[in-house]
């Protein structure tokens, strides 16, 4: 870890809530809102989230699976995300979510009219904004956790 956490303190709670409480608490609330208020389907949500986790290399994010009322994506889903261009496990929306996440993270200047034509054929404007905000959250906070070394000690705090 790159941040010294006092003995007996929970690393995530300490870094996200105590070191910079005004920013960390707002960031944590934004991160939690992405999960609590999403309108996106589980598969497209997880395709985008996992693709960002793969790009970031965040150990915790790679291991995490979003649970919606006891439903999670299948075990082979993460491998399908790495093969988003060719997998037959994805419908168009799921494939586009993975593509958008990758391009957002690695080549946002390359999001051309051809891409947006495909995107708007499958996603409404509110869904595009929601997916964009979600991807931004995962890219930023997953990368923060990876860069600071929190991803190796990361567990969600109990409520």
Secondary structure, DSSP 8 states (H G I E B T S, - for coil): --S---TT--HHHIIIIIITHHHHHHHHHHHHHHHHS--S-HHHHHHHHHHHHHHHT-HHHHH----BTTB---TTHHHHHHTTTT-SS--HHHHHHHHHHHHHHH-GGG--HHHHHHHHHHS-HHHHHHHHHHHHHHHHHHHHHHHTTGGGT------
